[in-house]
Amino acid sequence: MSQLLKLDIVSPEKQLFSGEVEGATFPGDKGRFTVLYNHAPIISTLGQGTIRWVQQGQEVTLDIKGGFVEVKNNRITVCVEID
């Protein structure tokens, strides 16, 4: 059984990432938080900072100016503003 999450990151201009990840960490407005497999549903605004996710054992990062994230049924959807 796979314990991966589907992560989609978009900006107003384009899709930035779409794939399966082991987990992701976000710069929430009230502090950083990490999403792992079977995380409870959540919607949160994001502040300026770095999104980090692990794909095939490698950490990937994306610097953002802000945005929001929704987590539901092992799917993470993120809309961000970047430079």
Summary of the structure (lengths in Angstrom):
residues: 83
radius of gyration: 11.6
end to end distance: 38.0
largest distance: 38.0
contacts: 228
relative contact order: 0.30
helix: 0%
strand: 69%
